[in-house]
Amino acid sequence: GQILANLKALDSDYFAKTYLNRSSKVGEIPLEKFNTWGGSLSIGHPFGATGVRLVTTAANRLIKENKRYALLAACAAGGQGHAMLIERYP
């Protein structure tokens, strides 16, 4: 549900002007850019292993799909979060 709400907000001029202080919307995000392999919780892991599961899955997907970059993001306790950009070298 959170992803769908974010997608709708990013494709809204009202949201962009009111909450992002932008003159226009970010636009529609192509769904093929999203992770369809499942997140950390859906594929099962010990709670403290979220980061390693995200990195391992992204690295394997870069190899399988012959892509160069992956953007990882995860939430943390208390409304915090972190992100990482990884690059696959040819």
C-alpha positions as CSV (number, residue, x, y, z in Angstrom):
1,G,0.0,0.0,0.0
2,Q,2.8,2.4,0.8
3,I,4.4,2.0,-2.6
4,L,1.1,2.6,-4.4
5,A,0.6,5.8,-2.4
6,N,4.1,7.0,-3.2
7,L,3.7,6.3,-6.9
8,K,0.4,8.3,-6.9
9,A,2.0,11.2,-5.0
10,L,5.0,11.4,-7.4
11,D,2.6,11.6,-10.4
12,S,0.6,14.4,-8.8
13,D,1.1,18.1,-9.6
14,Y,-0.8,19.0,-6.4
15,F,1.5,16.9,-4.2
16,A,4.6,18.2,-5.9
17,K,3.6,21.9,-5.4
18,T,2.2,21.5,-1.9
19,Y,4.6,19.1,-0.3
20,L,7.8,19.0,-2.4
21,N,8.0,22.7,-3.2
22,R,8.4,21.7,-6.9
23,S,6.7,23.5,-9.9
24,S,5.6,20.2,-11.4
25,K,5.3,16.5,-10.6
26,V,8.1,14.0,-10.6
27,G,6.1,11.8,-13.0
28,E,5.2,8.2,-13.5
29,I,7.8,5.7,-12.4
30,P,8.2,2.7,-14.7
31,L,7.1,-0.4,-12.8
32,E,9.8,-2.5,-14.5
33,K,12.3,-0.5,-12.3
34,F,10.8,-2.0,-9.1
35,N,11.9,-5.1,-7.2
36,T,9.7,-8.0,-8.2
37,W,11.9,-10.6,-6.4
38,G,10.5,-9.9,-3.0
39,G,11.8,-7.8,-0.1
40,S,13.7,-8.9,2.9
41,L,10.7,-9.9,5.0
42,S,8.8,-11.7,2.2
43,I,11.8,-14.0,1.4
44,G,12.5,-14.7,5.1
45,H,15.6,-13.8,7.1
46,P,16.8,-13.0,10.6
47,F,15.7,-9.5,11.5
48,G,19.3,-8.2,11.6
49,A,20.1,-9.4,8.1
50,T,18.0,-6.9,6.1
51,G,21.1,-5.2,4.6
52,V,22.9,-8.3,3.5
53,R,19.7,-9.8,2.0
54,L,19.1,-6.6,0.0
55,V,22.7,-6.4,-1.2
56,T,22.8,-10.1,-2.1
57,T,19.5,-10.1,-4.0
58,A,20.4,-6.9,-5.8
59,A,23.8,-8.2,-6.8
60,N,22.3,-11.4,-8.1
61,R,19.7,-9.5,-10.0
62,L,22.3,-7.3,-11.7
63,I,24.1,-10.4,-12.9
64,K,21.0,-12.2,-14.1
65,E,19.5,-9.1,-15.9
66,N,22.9,-7.8,-17.1
67,K,22.4,-4.4,-15.5
68,R,24.9,-2.0,-14.1
69,Y,23.3,-0.2,-11.1
70,A,20.9,-1.0,-8.3
71,L,19.5,1.4,-5.7
72,L,18.7,-0.2,-2.3
73,A,16.6,1.4,0.5
74,A,15.4,0.2,3.8
75,C,13.6,1.7,6.8
76,A,15.0,1.7,10.3
77,A,13.5,2.1,13.7
78,G,12.1,5.5,14.6
79,G,11.4,6.7,11.1
80,Q,15.0,6.5,10.0
81,G,16.3,4.9,6.9
82,H,19.3,4.2,4.7
83,A,20.0,3.8,1.0
84,M,22.9,2.4,-1.0
85,L,23.8,2.5,-4.7
86,I,25.8,-0.5,-5.9
87,E,27.5,-0.9,-9.3
88,R,28.3,-4.1,-11.1
89,Y,31.6,-4.0,-13.0
90,P,31.6,-5.7,-16.4
